[in-house]
Amino acid sequence: MCQQVEQLRRFGHTVDVIDILGSQSKMNYLRGTLDVMRMTSAVAYDIVHAHYGYSAYPAMFRLQAPLVITLHGTDVIGTSTFERLSTRAVSYFADAVIVVSEGLRRRIPGIVIPCGVDLGVFKPYDRDKARARLGWPKDKRIVLFPFDPARPEKRYDLARASVERLVQEGVDAELMTVVNVPNGEMPWCYSAADALLLCSDYEGSPTSIKEALACNRPVVATEVGDVGELLNGIAGTRICPQDAATIARNLREVFDWSRSSEFRGRAAMARYDQALTVEKIVGVYGDVLSNFRTRAMGRRLLRSG
């Protein structure tokens, strides 16, 4: 979302952000509701755009502006039945719903716009320089896991077991977990790794894969969300089941492949350029705003009649 905001600003749009932080405290949704009411009463916003289902509830209390909701995955296909039902319910009150993958659209009707990647930020760096910058070992095979291990759906346990299997098989490998790193530093992390590993139980459209590919780093992933579409036709990537032995074998294949061939994942990410993504979102804004103003004019004419 932060990258979308920055791109919108670069396009000349004025964007104000309310960071609800509902995962820290449910009271933050109430505070977010009050913030939405206060800000939309003071400023005539053209659009209110909420990301994730729960955050759409505070956004429903906006004044005199249409509501756009983007659904990212956990809110639609996560393990919480209450969250899934809440997301479905709130989507009926939106002027437009954006979903980040075709799989999500099959659950909740919406306009498919995958999250983009800023190709100006996410670009490859020399691996040895990246490792020196980060203080990572120079000679190990490093598998990057850029997710919070505390999130069970990300399956850190499986990632750890897969790399441990590699070590048992004689590969000098190490799993590197990276959390809460600024966007500007993440390209160095991707560039320092030999491969990205994603073994989640479910995803929408995982941005980490696009970022790794933009940094020309191979990916081994389970088939979740739109991973199949993202990796389709990219030599040096693998999709495999959630099994430690199978993941370990695929990581070894990727390591061996990268020794003999040049990885070209970045070229495939041109279609996910953040600028193109934001252009599509702005197109949705335009349609929504036009419809909203037409309905408002209709209400005024009805009252005057």
Steps between C-alpha positions, in 0.01 A plus 500: 500500500783743584645460151160570345469817708842625391424424135167684521682801641758483220208510256391828660219377726463616860476202734437497874547174691336360813707209632251304709735230637210275590731205568644688799166584659137463393440842655699642212205426271287732713772765495523450124125554467523829688797605286308422180199702616717792612712514186217457248298769676791744469613417145291420190683183395431357156559138610539305823705187434519225765743209491385170656149408610516604865639844411203558272266524801648829630507622138124445472450802727654741249296806405409587140756283322481165320672198654747271323623185677804290410497142629840335532448136590497432874175692527336277237660155538657510848428260783267739687141428400389826664748702296398331176130564567567858611698568184225360281239709683687830480578451131130546420518858627797604285473700181774278354691193617854426382647153553866417448456165325259305285466243779363765734262624233345154489419544870390864497415681174737784427745659259828305487801728546803317642728694733786653307869532569708817476765402247693814582549381857505124454796435275794259515825578679826307496460201732838531671451873561152433636629235740781724617251781562273271703775306676373170358738205446673514165518131406173349627193429291255750648126440482300815570178487703370860508199431721413520867559154654222577750240488222406131484367513144848595374629160619838591643508149646495352151760743370732416788447125453572529126831680552595261781442221249739670259766519770452131581556425131833683507401842367656787694172690521345748740147636537494879537185649648441869428220694669416871531772613261440828310418467131825670405702226673302200374663496152834442673349205689361345183827560315701339779294178491530200271124443497174618652289236671124542536317200651182667629169328560325774303575831327324753280764637265829481694699819451817333630519281189474800268765684700738203492455456125550873446834456680580203273484241774356150446186393685378171644136519605192300580206542262293760683324813378620599155848346541442279196434805284790695648758227436359369173771472237783632721794259479672439833187515715312211660148432630473202732282340770523583871750228580842565651681234295342621175573865578861413583537315169358795308732741678797284399379498139474879504849531647642268234310677221627843607862382479469429129241752381421868537174563681266743323209545736505879489387521137182310588406761761453783251127422492483550879674839499349705782433789266279278281318367806427847628380611156241221515396605853463862390280371216276333759491827696387687191217258429386496862510878532304546177229259615490659845453850359232378260307344789541816707368714214206261465417540870512880469272495197258269679479732799458808283217333309 
